[in-house]
Amino acid sequence: MALEVKSIPHLAGTATSYATAIKAGPWIFLTGHEAYDLETGSTDAVSGPPGFPLFGKSRYRREGDLILERLNALLNEFGSDLSHGVRLDQYYPTPAAVEPYHHSRRANFGDYIPPSTSIVMERCFHPETAISTSLMAVMPEPGYEIERVYPKDVQAPSWSGFVPAITCNEFVFIAGQMATNAEDGLDARAHVPDHARWGGSEIRKQTHFLIDHKLKPALESAGSSLEQSVKAQVYIEGVENFPDFLDVWQTAFEKIPCALSVVPAKSYGTVGGIIEINLLALKSGATRKKQVISADLPDMVSYGPCVRVGELLFPSALMAISQDGAIINAKTSLDGLAQAGFAQANLIFRYAESLCAAAGTNMANLVRAQYFTAEVREFAGISDAFRSRYADAPHPFVCVGVPSPLPAPGAAIIADFWIYVP
């Protein structure tokens, strides 16, 4: 089955073709939407009256309304709407944008806000915007009804209003979880006591707590289990915390194939929290089965396996590690020739192509591309590499600036792909 793609051939007047929405079977992907004019790049529509910018709604509320109205209009073109969303991802360069955006979500989604993840990063793709939103939705088809799940001990934050977990067909979507208690503060069990000089570390305690007291109960309430986990996306404050997180995670998931993306983050909604995890899983007894996809890639390219589940392929997030175990194009004595974005993206695309070939698909079926970079200007090279390999194919991307450095010295990009398998 071919993809149905909505696109802007020349995003903001450039050579980049942007896929605003992609329908793949019953699933719809809307990736990287921000409040700027897609034809011109202007943010005038959310700037307010020129002589009185503070008249009416706040700037951030206008951004949220523009984004969500655009998403709903795109869904309508396919015959769906916001009420059929199954997953929301949001990035902000400032916490000040979150509350106005939440008001916009309530106004546009009504009484159902899909499982959500909100992370504070360094910047959005457009330098003048403060909200980046991606949405996965489903067609209103028999067998793909959305069932809301409210696990007893896994609440959504009181200020957000999203559903903490849903099921749709054979899939379970778990919202971004932090190591919080019922009052939205950091749970004491996930925190090293203030009087202790040792006796655990924040990242290890929060990771253990999330797995045992958030992910497991949420999955069980949805008719699933940790063993059915398919894809986890993890945001961590401080790359120095990656090794301890991975030690805890890989111990718990040693015999559980689960694609894994680990991304640096700036901050979160809960003070003291340094990690947030969202999760996609299968329901117990699903006819779809997990399949680990292998290709001849260097060991350190990613932190986890590539997993295929029916019509969807989930590589773990990829970095441009070469066969010698180092990031390519990390340094050059001639900075005028530095092309880290292009060179690293080109290698990452080659790795993704190898995984696609092993799974029986190709990058023409890419439905979601997330690029996390310490310098958003690197996207120019990413886009050039994408065009050099895939010509004028619309690019379903989100690009956000994350805190520097990335985990591997010299890395310019962490790339997270979702790919359809027809």
C-alpha positions, 0 to 999 in steps of 0.5 A: 500500500502506497503512502498518502503524503501531504507536502510543501515542495519548497518549505519557506522558499527553500529547496527542502520538501516538507511532508506535513502529514503522511497516511500509512495504512490506518496510521497518520503521522504529522511531524514537526509543526511550528507556528510559522507560514510554511510557504514564507517562514514568517511568524506574522500570524502569531505576532499580534497586531503590529502596533499592540502585540499584547492585545488579545491572546498571548503569543504562545497561545496564538502559536498553540492555536495555529499549530493545532488548527493546522493539524486538525485541518490536515487530519480532516483531509484524510477523514480523521480529526484530533479526537483520533490522536494516539500520541503527542510529542512537544518540545519547547525552548522555554517553560513559559510556553507550556501553560498557554499551550495547555490552554490551547490543547484543552480548547482544541482537543476537548475532553480527550488529549492523547498520551503526551510527552513535553520536554524543554529543549534549547530551541525549536526549528524556527528561531522565533517559535516556542512550540514544536508539536508532532502527532500520531493519529489513526483513521476512524476505522472498525478495529482501531477504536481508542480506549482510554486507560487510567492506571491507579498509580500512574496519573497524568500531571494535574496541569496537563489533562492528557490520558496517561495511556491508551490502547488502539488495535493491538498497540498500547501508547504510554505517555511520557512518565516521570518519577513523580508521586500523586502530588506531581512532585518527585517521589521520595523513593526516586530521590537520594535523601538530602542528608545522604552523601551516597546511597544511590544516584538520582539517575539510577533511582529515577530509572528504577522507579520509572520501570517498576512503578510507572511503566510496568503498572501502566502496561498491566492496566492496558492489558500488556506487560514490560515484555511487550515493549516495542519502542521507548524514547528517553529524555535525560538531563546531562549526557554524563547520566547516560551510562548509569541509565543504560546500565539499569535499563539494559538489566531490566530489558536484557531479554526484552527486544525494545528499540531505544532512543536516548536524547539529551534534554534541558528540563521538565515539568517536575523540579528535580526530575532528570529523566522522562520515558514514553513507551509503545508496546503491544497488547498481550496476545497480539497477532503482531509479533516483535521481530529483531532486525539485524544489519551489518552496522557498527556496535555503537551506532545505537543503544538498542535493537531495531524492532519490526512489529507488523507494518511498523519498523522502529530502529533505535536512534542512530548516530554516525559512528564508523567502523573504527568506533568514532563519529565521522567528520568530527574534526577537520583542520580546515573548518571551511570544509566542515560538513558534519551535518551532511556527512553524518546524516549521509552515513545515518541514512545508509545505516537506516537503508540497511535496516530497511532492506533487512526488514523488507522495506525502504526509506521511501516509506519513512513516516517520521524523522526526528533529528536532535542536534546541538546546532539547528543549523546542521539541518541544512546538511541533513536536508542536503544529504536527504535530497542527495539520496532521495531526490525530491521525496517529501521529508517528514521531519522535526528538528530541535536543538538539544543541550550540548554536547551529544553523547559521542564526541563530535556527534552532530545528530541523533536521528530517530526514524519510524518506517512503514512496512507495506 
